[in-house]
């Protein structure tokens, strides 16, 4: 990791809430941003942020999500996810985050990621797959 990753840095990414990010449990006219896609978008926002601060050959993997989904966002709106570095402990990085649409705070919580060496991780995964007979 580069020395540029410090507590307090933040980034915001806007996500358009298209049909693929929604769920229609209450019927098609009531489609809303689904929690699994919110988590996906949160992880993607954090990963893209970290890629600006890691060395060549490094990437990150998610280790923890603690999320309160506070308000629905209808199909067709957008959500801004803002992530802020809360702690850096070696290769472990903790983020605080909020997600907000034009009217409400949609979600808040914490997300943990681990900065990993890509080649070492690939080798570990290949060894596990082989051991599992895959």
Secondary structure, 3 states (H helix, E strand, C coil): CCCCCCCCCEEEEEEECCHHHEECCCCHHHCEECHHHHHHHHHHHHHHHHHCCCCCCEEEEEEEEEEEECCCCECCCEEEEEEEEEEEECCEEEEEEEEECCCCEEEEEEEEEEEEEHHHHHHHHHHHHHHCCC
